[in-house]
Amino acid sequence: MPNLKPDIHRPMKQNHPAPSRGERWIDAMDKPLLALAVVTIIVYLFDLVKGLGEWRSTWLGFSLLIDGIFAFDLLLKLRVYGITYVQTPWFLIDLISCLPLLDAIATGVKPIRAVRFVRGFRILRILRGLRILRALRSIPAFDQFVKDASASKKEKVIHHSMNIGLIGMTVTVLLFIVLSRKQMETDFISRIDSEVQGNVSAATLKALGGSLKLPGNDDHFFRRELVIDGQHKTAYFDMEPVEERSDQVEFFVILGMMTSMLFLMYIIAYHQLDVTQTQLRGLLNLALPKQVSERFLVDPHSYAQKSRMPATILFMDFVGFTKTCEGLAHDPNRLSAHLEAAMDCLVSELVKYDLIIDKFIGDAVMSFRGGPLVSGDPADHAYRAVRATLASTRALTELHDPYFHRVKIGGASGNDCLIGAFGTSARLSYTILGDAVNLAARLEPASGQCGTKNLFCENTQRLCAEQPDLVWRRWGRIRVAGKAAPVNVYEAFDPDEEPEMSFITTFHRALDAFEHNDFDLARDLFLQADSQRLDGDEPSRLYVPRCERLLLGGAPAGWEPVLNIHK
């Protein structure tokens, strides 16, 4: 049997002693006893339907040996665990499993013969082997009940309730079998008595299963004084039909009971698996992206797999976080609450578009779309990332948080990103690596310096260029830290959120003039673009002083229309 000590709540010591010889015997006997329990249940049912035939006498001898082994198991546990074992429901289950010994010892005593049905209760040993109580604790209501019963007094209530339930089930089935057999005997005798009124012929007596001689065991016959062919004689009637009907009823009662138990086991095991997976999924979702945890539950080995695939990466960082931390230094709980609410707002939108949440870096969040855990082509990855960006910005505005209402966003798409679990041999993290990741990380602070709500690389814009619900503004060229060559960057707009888009056309005309050294025209057009946009256009306002400096001092030799990003 499984180690009883945890189940019966024996005091746990700091230094666990080695198990005694008796405990080792109990553990060694567990699996063989479970196998014997299954065998005795099956053979018991065969016996009820007369399926043993000539092997029945052999089985009765073997059954006596098995019953003796179960009795020895019970006595051994009493000897090893003492009163602690008696106080558990397992004691009653083991005691019930020993009751068929009465049938083997006194098969000729009718009241005891009825007790043989409890051999079917040995299926409770199988339930016990599967730790049925642990399975029940996975059910929330039962689990809460067990937690509330942590005090020893309440634990006794649980144990007593289980014992009462087992006793009630045993007594109920026993009474049903005994009473149904008694009723069958009464009905059988009444039928015989009604057929043998007055003078009875020998042929009628034989047809009713009667005989003038006692064939064998008197327990299987009842006698009547009758007038047979005009003579007073003693007739004996065989009770075998009652025995057969009683066995049939007993068979179906026990079969139904055991089927119900097996069905209950299946339900609990299925529920336990479902609850365990739900709990595991919840825990994994705290540490891993949702897509990763879902795949891990189905195929744990997939976590170690790495792939080179196209992907689009996003970095988001709150504007003014450092200043907010200084202002709320005296109230860290308030800071945490507002940051969590703002993060939830952003992440919920990212999840809606099936982006993989890679990691949180202080007040920043990194996510991406691509790899084997999501479907779609590179254009779909880029489109979802851009739409998630616009949705996140809108949701954060609608949140009306007094501290975190603006976010800097940088995004980039790569054709050959390395996606998988990376880290050390002891700890791994599912993430994405590649040049596009570095570029996206640099474009996030660049969006703040460029005065935009988001900033994407040229590859992302090209992948989404045909999407009708996106409008792009080419900001110009910038040089980010770590890269010698400048890159074209773009800002994405939702046309439904911008009532007037003419400022983008004017901006592009201004940018073209700026890049062709026509700084006077460029300045005028940037001012015009700023005035065309409701609430003004910050990128246009940033370009105006650059034009004025170049008008005053002229463009130096080797000048490029490139903005160098500070970090």
WOUR-V223050 format. One record per backbone hydrogen bond with DSSP energy under -1.0 kcal/mol. CO is the residue of the C=O (numbers start at 0). NH is the residue of the N-H. If there is no record, write none. Layout:
co nh
CO NH
CO NH
//
This chain:
co nh
3 7
4 9
5 8
19 23
20 24
21 25
22 26
23 27
24 28
28 32
29 33
30 34
31 35
32 36
33 37
34 38
35 39
36 40
37 41
38 42
39 43
40 44
41 45
42 46
43 47
44 48
45 50
46 49
51 54
52 55
54 58
55 59
56 60
57 61
58 62
59 63
60 64
61 65
62 66
63 67
64 68
65 69
66 70
67 71
68 72
69 73
70 74
71 75
72 76
73 77
74 78
75 79
76 80
77 81
80 83
81 85
82 86
84 87
88 92
89 93
90 94
91 95
92 96
94 97
95 98
97 100
98 101
99 103
100 104
101 105
105 108
108 112
109 113
111 114
112 115
113 116
114 117
115 118
116 119
117 120
118 121
119 122
120 123
121 124
122 126
123 127
124 128
125 129
126 131
127 130
130 134
131 135
132 136
134 137
135 138
138 142
139 143
140 144
141 145
142 146
143 147
146 149
150 154
151 155
152 156
153 157
154 158
155 159
156 160
157 161
158 162
159 163
160 164
161 165
162 166
163 167
164 168
165 169
166 170
167 171
168 172
169 173
170 174
171 175
172 176
173 177
174 178
175 179
176 180
177 181
178 182
179 183
180 184
181 185
182 186
183 187
184 188
185 189
186 190
187 191
188 192
189 193
190 194
191 195
199 228
200 204
201 205
202 206
203 207
204 209
205 208
208 237
210 235
216 219
217 220
219 238
221 236
223 234
225 232
226 199
227 230
230 227
232 225
234 223
235 210
236 221
238 242
239 243
240 244
241 245
242 246
243 247
244 248
245 249
246 250
247 251
248 252
249 253
250 254
251 255
252 256
253 257
254 258
255 259
256 260
257 261
258 262
259 263
260 264
261 265
262 266
263 267
264 268
265 269
266 270
267 271
268 272
269 273
270 274
271 275
272 276
273 277
274 278
275 279
276 280
277 281
278 282
279 283
280 284
283 287
288 292
289 293
290 294
291 295
292 296
293 297
294 298
298 301
299 302
300 303
301 304
306 418
308 416
310 413
311 368
312 411
313 366
314 409
315 364
316 407
319 323
320 324
321 325
322 326
323 327
327 330
330 334
331 335
332 336
333 337
334 338
335 339
336 340
337 341
338 342
339 343
340 344
341 345
342 346
343 347
345 349
346 350
347 351
348 352
349 354
350 353
355 367
358 365
360 363
363 360
364 315
365 357
365 358
366 313
367 355
368 311
370 373
376 380
377 381
378 382
379 383
380 384
381 385
382 386
383 387
384 388
385 389
386 390
387 391
388 392
389 393
390 394
391 395
392 396
393 397
394 398
405 318
407 316
408 454
409 314
410 456
411 312
413 310
416 308
417 432
418 306
419 430
421 428
426 423
428 421
430 419
432 417
433 437
434 438
435 439
436 440
437 441
438 442
439 443
441 445
442 446
444 448
445 449
446 451
454 410
455 489
456 460
457 461
458 462
459 463
463 466
466 469
470 492
472 490
475 488
476 562
477 486
478 564
479 482
486 477
488 474
488 475
489 455
490 472
492 470
493 496
500 503
501 505
502 506
503 507
504 508
505 509
506 510
507 511
508 512
509 513
510 514
512 517
513 516
516 518
517 521
518 522
519 523
520 524
521 525
522 526
523 527
524 528
525 529
526 530
527 531
528 532
532 535
536 540
537 541
538 542
539 543
542 546
543 547
544 548
545 549
546 550
547 551
548 552
549 553
555 558
559 561
562 478
//
